[in-house]
Amino acid sequence: MYWILWTITLIITNIVFLNFIIAEASESYAKVKETLEESKAKEKADMINESEFMLPKSLINKERFPRYLIARSVVE
C-alpha cells in the first residue's frame, strides 16, 4: 500500500511541476514577443552607431551625418 501511494504521489507531483515549467516558459516567451520589435530596433541603432564611430574623420561630413535625427512614432 505504501509503494502505491508513493508512486501516485510521485506521478502527481511530476505533473504539477511540469505544468509549472511549461507555464513559466510560455510567460517568458510572451514577454520576449512583446518587446521583440523594440529590441530589434535598438540593436540596429546600436550597430549603426558603432559603425559610424569606427569611420575615419575624413569620411564624416554634414550631408551624410546630420547633427540631429528626427524620429516619429505612431501612437495607437
CNS distance restraints for C-alpha pairs under 8 A (distance, minus, plus):
assign (resid   1 and name CA) (resid   5 and name CA) 6.29 0.50 0.50
assign (resid   2 and name CA) (resid   6 and name CA) 6.08 0.50 0.50
assign (resid   3 and name CA) (resid   7 and name CA) 6.02 0.50 0.50
assign (resid   4 and name CA) (resid   8 and name CA) 6.21 0.50 0.50
assign (resid   5 and name CA) (resid   9 and name CA) 6.12 0.50 0.50
assign (resid   6 and name CA) (resid  10 and name CA) 6.08 0.50 0.50
assign (resid   7 and name CA) (resid  11 and name CA) 6.18 0.50 0.50
assign (resid   8 and name CA) (resid  12 and name CA) 6.18 0.50 0.50
assign (resid   9 and name CA) (resid  13 and name CA) 6.11 0.50 0.50
assign (resid  10 and name CA) (resid  14 and name CA) 6.15 0.50 0.50
assign (resid  11 and name CA) (resid  15 and name CA) 6.29 0.50 0.50
assign (resid  12 and name CA) (resid  16 and name CA) 6.27 0.50 0.50
assign (resid  13 and name CA) (resid  17 and name CA) 6.10 0.50 0.50
assign (resid  14 and name CA) (resid  18 and name CA) 6.04 0.50 0.50
assign (resid  15 and name CA) (resid  19 and name CA) 6.10 0.50 0.50
assign (resid  16 and name CA) (resid  20 and name CA) 6.26 0.50 0.50
assign (resid  17 and name CA) (resid  21 and name CA) 6.22 0.50 0.50
assign (resid  18 and name CA) (resid  22 and name CA) 6.19 0.50 0.50
assign (resid  19 and name CA) (resid  23 and name CA) 6.17 0.50 0.50
assign (resid  20 and name CA) (resid  24 and name CA) 6.22 0.50 0.50
assign (resid  21 and name CA) (resid  25 and name CA) 6.16 0.50 0.50
assign (resid  22 and name CA) (resid  26 and name CA) 6.17 0.50 0.50
assign (resid  23 and name CA) (resid  27 and name CA) 6.18 0.50 0.50
assign (resid  24 and name CA) (resid  28 and name CA) 6.20 0.50 0.50
assign (resid  25 and name CA) (resid  29 and name CA) 6.19 0.50 0.50
assign (resid  26 and name CA) (resid  30 and name CA) 6.16 0.50 0.50
assign (resid  27 and name CA) (resid  31 and name CA) 6.33 0.50 0.50
assign (resid  28 and name CA) (resid  32 and name CA) 6.30 0.50 0.50
assign (resid  29 and name CA) (resid  33 and name CA) 6.07 0.50 0.50
assign (resid  30 and name CA) (resid  34 and name CA) 6.19 0.50 0.50
assign (resid  31 and name CA) (resid  35 and name CA) 6.62 0.50 0.50
assign (resid  32 and name CA) (resid  36 and name CA) 5.81 0.50 0.50
assign (resid  35 and name CA) (resid  39 and name CA) 6.06 0.50 0.50
assign (resid  36 and name CA) (resid  40 and name CA) 6.16 0.50 0.50
assign (resid  37 and name CA) (resid  41 and name CA) 6.18 0.50 0.50
assign (resid  38 and name CA) (resid  42 and name CA) 6.14 0.50 0.50
assign (resid  39 and name CA) (resid  43 and name CA) 6.13 0.50 0.50
assign (resid  40 and name CA) (resid  44 and name CA) 6.12 0.50 0.50
assign (resid  41 and name CA) (resid  45 and name CA) 6.16 0.50 0.50
assign (resid  42 and name CA) (resid  46 and name CA) 6.11 0.50 0.50
assign (resid  43 and name CA) (resid  47 and name CA) 6.19 0.50 0.50
assign (resid  44 and name CA) (resid  48 and name CA) 6.24 0.50 0.50
assign (resid  45 and name CA) (resid  49 and name CA) 6.08 0.50 0.50
assign (resid  46 and name CA) (resid  50 and name CA) 6.12 0.50 0.50
assign (resid  47 and name CA) (resid  51 and name CA) 6.14 0.50 0.50
assign (resid  48 and name CA) (resid  52 and name CA) 6.14 0.50 0.50
assign (resid  49 and name CA) (resid  53 and name CA) 6.10 0.50 0.50
assign (resid  50 and name CA) (resid  54 and name CA) 6.37 0.50 0.50
assign (resid  51 and name CA) (resid  55 and name CA) 6.67 0.50 0.50
assign (resid  55 and name CA) (resid  59 and name CA) 6.77 0.50 0.50
assign (resid  55 and name CA) (resid  60 and name CA) 7.33 0.50 0.50
assign (resid  56 and name CA) (resid  60 and name CA) 7.11 0.50 0.50
assign (resid  60 and name CA) (resid  64 and name CA) 6.94 0.50 0.50
assign (resid  60 and name CA) (resid  65 and name CA) 6.73 0.50 0.50
assign (resid  61 and name CA) (resid  65 and name CA) 6.05 0.50 0.50
assign (resid  62 and name CA) (resid  66 and name CA) 5.12 0.50 0.50
assign (resid  62 and name CA) (resid  67 and name CA) 7.26 0.50 0.50
